[in-house]
């Protein structure tokens, strides 16, 4: 089994440097234990494990042998006494010890500090394997924390090779994984634990009779479970692709080129994983639709960041929720993190918000900025915003996002394309309609308003007992008051702000909306 890059040297270095207590953050106890066995073998040390059910036992004993071992060390204090009393070089691996390390468990905390002092000049190391960090203030100077990474690409390749070797003699199992499909499957599996990846490969074999490029959606379904358990991020099923977006050709072209930048070939070429993009623009013009389409086009999970779930009344829990959401996104990467209407979550930071929420908004905004600038995991962040006046200037600085796009109201040709898509989606042949006339009648309308007009016309036709007609569509358009008239001043201000500050999402940026030609 391949060893996680970076952390092998770090763990061995800490053990060789006689760090007394190490807290390894990981759900993968067996993988960490195997890792420590390799270190112990190289250093000529023994390995002992502890759990509440077994007490301290030599690692590798069968269940039958464990029953014969004295179970007195099931007690946490006696287990720590045994660690101190042991005289041979050894690594003690304590699983799930964090419930005994709470701030009020003074006896265990005191004993751990004594263990740290006793082990400092010995050839013994205490390793606490926990799913989350459990170090209290009393222990922060005595315990070293190590984040154990999830399996990297090399580990996943070894696992996939093992799975293929186990089923290669079975004539009912078909393995069809050319290089491109194999890399896509491995990239999809990144972010899962070793056991989760092993389970999902087995699941794909059972469901599909083998492994192929078609197994990627099965792996993404497993990631959906990980996201759902977080309780903060929302998994979106993305059905629409780029072909369901009318217009926005420059934005779609830019996004499509970035879809190839997550491969190992791109890394070898010198390309970093793309950071993300900020979509500014008029409401209803396709910003959110683009976020969903990227997920479908790139075949990656789409995680929607819900600011409402983030904020909590409990002091400090909002910041913890923020960090947890980033950890979940990184754990299932490569993925897309969608922050919809980001100005509502972080608008007003630096103003009066700090007086009303105790500075929580400012703190979590600082956490977001730091993460956007420093993240190395392939998490592509798409943020959308309608009101740029509420966006903090720090968010717009280069380095947070790869690009900032302005999504304007659709022009004549784009409106024709939108009508064609919306009519086809409702089971009507666009060729039976005068799309140019419909586009001309919908000057200043957003894509969402055009869709709403098509649906309104369908309601009227269904009630009248006949099929959809051009006249009904024109009537529905005439009954609609678009936002371009209601919010004319706001849209003009948005256009003026984005001129020179943001990249246009469409190749044709001229506006043909009649309201712009009026002098009021």
C-alpha positions in Angstrom: 0.0 0.0 0.0 1.3 3.4 -0.9 2.2 5.8 1.8 0.6 9.3 2.0 3.0 11.8 0.7 4.5 14.2 3.2 3.0 12.7 6.3 5.2 9.6 6.3 8.2 11.8 6.8 6.4 14.0 9.3 5.2 11.1 11.5 8.6 9.3 11.4 10.3 12.6 12.1 8.1 13.3 15.1 8.7 9.8 16.5 12.4 9.9 15.9 12.5 13.3 17.5 10.8 11.8 20.6 7.7 13.8 20.5 5.8 12.1 23.4 2.2 12.5 22.4 0.9 12.8 18.8 -2.8 13.4 17.9 -3.4 12.0 14.5 -6.7 13.3 13.0 -8.2 10.6 10.8 -11.2 8.3 10.5 -9.0 5.6 9.0 -7.6 3.8 12.1 -6.4 0.7 10.1 -4.6 2.8 7.5 -2.9 4.8 10.2 -2.0 1.7 12.2 -0.5 0.1 9.1 1.5 3.2 8.5 2.8 3.2 12.1 3.7 -0.5 11.8 6.0 0.4 8.9 7.7 3.1 11.0 8.0 0.7 14.0 9.5 -2.0 11.9 12.1 0.4 10.5 12.9 1.7 14.1 12.8 -1.8 15.7 9.9 -1.0 18.0 6.8 -2.8 19.1 3.3 -1.6 18.5 0.5 -1.8 21.0 -3.1 -0.7 20.5 -5.8 0.5 23.0 -9.5 0.7 22.8 -12.1 0.7 25.5 -13.2 -2.8 24.5 -9.8 -4.5 24.6 -7.5 -2.4 26.8 -3.8 -2.4 25.8 -2.9 -5.3 23.6 0.0 -6.1 21.2 -1.1 -5.0 17.8 -2.1 -7.8 15.4 -3.7 -10.2 18.0 -6.7 -12.1 16.8 -10.1 -11.7 18.6 -9.6 -15.0 20.4 -6.2 -14.0 21.7 -7.5 -10.6 22.9 -9.9 -12.3 25.2 -7.0 -13.9 27.1 -5.3 -10.6 27.8 -5.8 -8.8 31.1 -8.6 -6.2 30.5 -7.7 -4.0 33.5 -6.1 -1.5 31.1 -9.5 -0.8 29.6 -9.6 2.0 32.2 -8.0 5.1 30.7 -5.9 6.0 33.7 -4.6 2.4 34.1 -3.9 2.4 30.3 -1.8 5.5 30.7 0.0 4.0 33.7 0.9 1.0 31.5 2.4 3.3 28.9 4.7 4.9 31.5 5.6 1.5 33.1 6.6 -0.1 29.8 10.3 -0.3 29.4 10.8 -1.4 25.8 10.8 0.9 22.7 7.2 1.0 21.5 4.5 3.0 19.8 1.2 3.0 21.7 -1.9 3.6 19.5 -5.0 4.7 21.4 -8.2 4.7 19.3 -11.2 6.9 20.3 -9.5 8.3 23.4 -11.1 11.8 22.8 -14.2 11.3 25.0 -11.8 11.1 28.0 -10.0 14.3 27.2 -12.7 16.8 27.8 -12.0 19.9 29.8 -13.7 18.6 32.9 -11.9 15.2 32.9 -9.1 16.5 35.1 -7.6 13.2 36.1 -7.0 12.0 32.5 -5.7 15.4 31.5 -3.3 15.5 34.4 -2.1 11.9 33.7 -1.6 12.8 30.0 0.7 15.7 31.0 2.7 13.3 33.2 2.9 10.8 30.3 4.3 13.5 28.1 7.0 14.3 30.7 7.8 10.6 31.2 8.0 9.7 27.5 10.1 12.7 26.4 13.4 11.0 27.2 12.3 7.5 26.2 11.9 5.5 23.0 8.1 5.4 23.5 5.5 7.4 21.7 1.8 7.7 22.4 -0.4 8.2 19.3 -4.0 9.2 19.8 -6.0 8.5 16.6 -9.2 10.5 16.7 -11.7 11.6 14.0 -11.4 15.3 15.1 -9.0 17.4 17.1 -9.5 16.9 20.8 -6.7 18.8 22.4 -7.9 21.1 25.1 -6.0 24.2 26.3 -4.4 22.2 29.2 -2.8 19.9 26.7 -2.0 22.1 23.7 1.7 22.4 24.7 2.2 18.7 25.3 0.3 17.2 22.3 1.4 17.6 18.6 -1.5 17.5 16.1 -1.0 15.8 12.7 -3.8 15.9 10.0 -3.6 12.5 8.3 -4.5 13.0 4.6 -7.1 11.0 2.7 -5.7 8.5 0.1 -3.9 10.3 -2.7 -3.8 9.3 -6.3 -1.0 6.7 -5.8 -3.0 5.0 -3.0 -6.1 4.9 -5.1 -4.1 3.4 -8.0 -2.9 0.6 -5.8 -6.4 0.0 -4.5 -7.8 -0.1 -8.0 -5.1 -2.5 -9.1 -6.0 -4.8 -6.2 -9.7 -4.7 -7.1 -8.9 -5.5 -10.7 -6.6 -8.4 -9.7 -9.3 -9.9 -7.5 -11.9 -10.0 -10.3 -9.8 -10.6 -13.4 -10.4 -14.3 -13.3 -14.2 -13.8 -13.2 -15.6 -14.0 -16.7 -18.8 -12.2 -15.6 -16.8 -9.0 -14.7 -15.7 -6.7 -17.5 -13.0 -4.2 -16.8 -13.0 -1.5 -19.5 -10.6 1.2 -18.3 -8.4 2.8 -20.9 -6.1 5.5 -19.6 -8.6 8.4 -19.8 -11.4 6.4 -18.2 -9.1 5.1 -15.5 -7.8 8.6 -14.6 -11.4 9.9 -14.5 -12.4 7.1 -12.1 -9.4 7.7 -9.9 -10.0 11.4 -9.8 -13.6 10.9 -8.9 -12.6 8.6 -6.0 -10.2 11.2 -4.5 -11.7 12.5 -1.3 -13.0 9.2 -0.1 -11.4 7.1 2.6 -9.7 3.9 1.7 -12.7 1.8 2.9 -15.2 4.1 1.1 -13.3 3.8 -2.2 -13.0 0.1 -1.8 -16.7 -0.2 -1.1 -17.7 2.0 -4.0 -15.5 0.1 -6.5 -17.2 -3.1 -5.4 -20.6 -1.4 -5.7 -19.9 -0.4 -9.2 -18.8 -3.9 -10.1 -22.1 -5.3 -8.7 -24.3 -2.7 -10.3 -22.7 -2.6 -13.7 -20.9 -5.9 -14.0 -17.5 -4.3 -14.1 -15.6 -1.0 -14.1 -15.6 1.5 -16.9 -16.1 5.3 -17.5 -19.7 4.7 -16.6 -18.6 3.9 -13.0 -17.8 7.6 -12.3 -21.4 8.5 -11.4 -21.5 5.6 -8.9 -18.4 7.1 -7.2 -20.0 10.6 -7.2 -23.1 9.1 -5.5 -20.9 7.9 -2.7 -19.5 11.4 -2.3 -23.1 12.6 -2.0 -23.4 10.6 1.2 -20.3 12.3 2.6 -21.7 15.8 1.8 -25.2 15.0 3.2 -23.7 14.0 6.5 -22.0 17.4 6.9 -25.3 19.1 7.5 -23.9 22.4 6.2 -23.4 21.9 2.5 -26.1 20.8 0.1 -25.5 18.4 -2.7 -27.1 19.5 -6.0 -28.0 17.1 -8.8 -26.9 18.9 -11.9 -28.9 17.8 -14.9 -28.4 20.9 -17.2 -25.2 21.1 -19.3 -23.8 24.0 -21.2 -26.1 23.2 -24.1 -29.0 24.3 -21.9 -27.6 27.8 -21.5 -28.6 30.4 -24.0 -25.8 32.8 -24.8 -22.9 33.5 -22.5 -20.5 32.1 -25.1 -17.3 33.7 -23.6 -18.1 32.4 -20.1 -18.9 28.9 -21.3 -15.7 28.8 -23.4 -13.6 29.9 -20.4 -15.2 27.3 -18.2 -14.9 24.5 -20.7 -11.1 25.2 -21.1 -10.7 24.9 -17.3 -12.4 21.4 -17.3 -9.2 19.8 -18.6 -7.0 21.4 -15.9 -7.7 18.9 -13.1 -5.7 16.0 -14.7 -2.2 14.8 -13.9 -1.2 15.7 -17.5 -2.2 19.3 -16.6 0.0 19.2 -13.5 2.9 17.9 -15.5 2.4 20.7 -18.0 2.7 23.2 -15.1 -0.9 24.1 -14.7 -2.3 24.7 -11.2 -5.9 23.6 -10.5 -8.2 26.5 -11.3 -9.4 28.4 -8.2 -12.8 29.6 -9.2 -14.8 32.5 -10.7 -17.1 35.3 -9.5 -20.3 35.9 -11.5 -21.7 39.4 -11.2 -24.8 40.4 -13.0 -28.5 41.0 -13.4 -30.9 38.6 -11.6 -32.3 35.8 -13.7 -29.6 35.9 -16.4 -28.1 32.5 -15.9 -25.5 32.9 -13.1 -26.8 30.0 -11.0 -27.6 28.0 -14.1 -24.0 28.2 -15.1 -22.9 26.9 -11.7 -25.1 23.8 -12.2 -24.0 23.4 -15.8 -20.3 23.4 -14.8 -21.0 20.4 -12.5 -22.7 18.4 -15.2 -20.0 19.3 -17.9 -17.1 18.6 -15.6 -18.7 15.5 -14.0 -17.9 16.8 -10.5 -20.0 17.0 -7.4 -21.7 20.4 -6.9 -21.9 21.6 -3.3 -24.1 24.6 -2.5 -22.9 26.7 0.5 -26.0 27.5 2.6 -25.3 30.7 4.7 -28.5 30.1 6.6 -27.2 26.8 8.0 -23.9 28.3 8.7 -24.9 30.9 11.2 -25.8 29.6 14.6 -26.6 31.2 17.9 -24.0 29.2 19.8 -20.9 31.2 20.5 -18.0 30.0 18.3 -20.1 27.4 16.4 -20.5 29.6 13.3 -16.7 29.7 12.8 -16.5 26.0 13.4 -19.3 25.4 10.9 -17.4 27.5 8.4 -14.2 25.5 8.8 -16.1 22.2 8.7 -17.7 23.1 5.4 -14.3 23.8 3.9 -13.0 20.5 5.3 -15.9 18.6 3.8 -15.4 20.4 0.4 -11.7 19.5 0.4 -12.4 15.9 1.5 -14.6 15.2 -1.5 -12.5 17.2 -4.0 -12.2 17.6 -6.9 -15.6 19.3 -6.6 -17.3 22.6 -7.2 -18.3 24.8 -4.3 -21.2 27.1 -5.1 -21.7 30.2 -2.9 -25.0 31.6 -4.2 -25.7 35.3 -3.7 -22.5 35.8 -1.7 -23.4 39.4 -0.9 -26.2 38.2 1.4 -23.8 36.0 3.4 -20.9 38.5 3.7 -22.4 41.8 2.7 -21.9 44.7 5.1 -18.7 43.2 6.6 -16.7 46.1 8.0 -19.7 48.2 8.5 -22.3 48.0 11.3 -22.5 44.2 11.2 -19.7 43.8 13.6 -21.8 45.7 16.2 -24.8 43.5 15.8 -23.3 40.0 15.6 -20.3 40.4 17.9 -17.9 40.4 14.9 -18.9 36.9 13.7 -19.5 38.0 10.1 -16.1 39.7 10.0 -14.3 36.6 11.4 -15.9 34.1 9.0 -15.3 36.5 6.1 -11.6 36.5 7.1 -11.7 32.7 7.2 -13.2 32.7 3.7 -10.6 35.1 2.3 -7.7 33.1 3.7 -9.1 29.8 2.5 -9.7 31.2 -1.1 -6.1 32.5 -1.3 -4.3 29.5 0.3 -6.3 26.4 -0.6 -4.4 23.7 -2.5 -7.2 21.1 -2.8 -8.9 21.1 -6.2 -12.1 22.9 -5.1 -13.4 25.2 -7.8 -15.4 28.0 -6.1 -18.2 29.7 -8.0 -19.7 32.7 -6.3 -22.7 34.6 -7.7 -23.7 38.2 -6.7 -26.5 40.5 -7.8 -25.6 43.6 -5.7 -22.0 44.6 -6.0 -22.4 47.5 -3.7 -22.5 45.1 -0.7 -19.5 43.1 -1.7 -16.4 43.8 0.4 -13.5 45.1 -1.8 -11.2 42.4 -0.4 -13.2 39.7 -2.1 -12.6 41.3 -5.5 -8.9 41.3 -5.3 -7.0 39.1 -7.8 -5.9 35.8 -6.2 -9.3 35.1 -4.6 -10.8 34.1 -8.0 -9.2 33.4 -11.3 -11.7 35.7 -13.1 -14.7 38.0 -12.5 -17.4 37.8 -15.1 -20.3 40.3 -15.7 -23.5 38.6 -16.9 -25.6 41.2 -18.6 -29.2 41.0 -20.0 -29.3 38.8 -23.1 -29.0 40.5 -26.5 -31.3 39.8 -29.5 -29.4 36.6 -30.7 -29.2 35.3 -27.2 -32.9 35.8 -26.6 -33.7 33.9 -29.8 -31.5 31.0 -28.4 -33.2 31.2 -25.0 -36.7 31.0 -26.7 -35.5 28.0 -28.7 -34.3 26.1 -25.6 -37.3 27.0 -23.5 -39.8 26.0 -26.2 -38.0 22.7 -26.9 -37.9 21.9 -23.2 -41.7 22.3 -23.1 -42.2 19.8 -25.9 -42.8 22.4 -28.6 -40.9 22.7 -32.0 -39.2 26.1 -32.1 -39.4 26.1 -35.9 -43.2 26.7 -35.7 -42.5 30.1 -34.0 -41.1 33.4 -35.2 -38.2 33.5 -32.8 -36.8 36.8 -34.1 -40.1 38.5 -33.4 -40.3 37.0 -30.0 -36.8 38.1 -29.2 -37.6 41.6 -30.4 -40.7 41.8 -28.2 -38.6 40.7 -25.2 -36.0 43.5 -25.3 -34.8 44.0 -21.7 -36.0 40.6 -20.5 -33.8 38.2 -18.6 -33.7 34.5 -19.3 -35.8 33.8 -16.3 -38.4 36.3 -17.4 -38.5 34.7 -20.8 -39.0 31.3 -19.3 -41.8 32.6 -17.0 -43.5 34.2 -20.1 -43.4 30.8 -21.9 -45.0 29.1 -18.9 -47.6 31.8 -18.5 -48.6 31.4 -22.1 -48.8 27.6 -21.7 -51.2 28.1 -18.8 -53.4 30.4 -20.9 -53.5 28.0 -23.8 -54.2 25.0 -21.7 -57.1 26.8 -20.1 -58.4 27.9 -23.5 -58.1 24.4 -24.9 -55.6 24.9 -27.7 -51.9 24.5 -28.2 -49.3 27.2 -27.7 -49.3 30.0 -30.3 -47.2 33.0 -31.3 -50.0 35.3 -30.2 -50.2 33.9 -26.8 -46.5 34.2 -26.3 -46.5 37.8 -27.4 -49.4 38.5 -25.0 -47.6 36.9 -22.1 -44.6 39.0 -22.9 -46.7 42.2 -23.0 -48.2 41.4 -19.6 -44.7 41.1 -18.0 -42.9 44.1 -16.5 -39.2 43.1 -16.6 -36.7 44.1 -14.0 -34.8 46.1 -16.5 -37.6 48.7 -16.1 -38.3 48.2 -12.5 -34.6 48.4 -11.4 -33.3 50.5 -14.3 -31.0 52.7 -12.1 -29.5 49.7 -10.2 -28.8 47.8 -13.5 -27.2 50.9 -15.0 -25.0 51.3 -11.9 -24.0 47.7 -12.1 -23.0 48.0 -15.8 -21.0 51.1 -15.1 -19.2 49.5 -12.1 -18.4 46.3 -14.1 -17.0 48.3 -17.1 -13.3 47.7 -17.0 -13.5 45.7 -13.7 -15.1 42.5 -14.9 -14.9 40.4 -18.0 -18.0 40.2 -20.2 -19.7 36.8 -20.2 -21.0 37.3 -23.8 -19.0 38.2 -26.9 -21.7 40.7 -27.9 -21.9 43.2 -25.0 -23.9 45.9 -26.6 -27.3 46.4 -25.1 -30.4 46.5 -27.4 -32.8 47.2 -24.5 -35.1 50.1 -25.3 -35.0 51.5 -21.7 -31.4 52.5 -22.3 -32.4 54.8 -25.1 -34.8 56.8 -23.0 -34.0 60.2 -21.6 -36.0 60.6 -18.4 
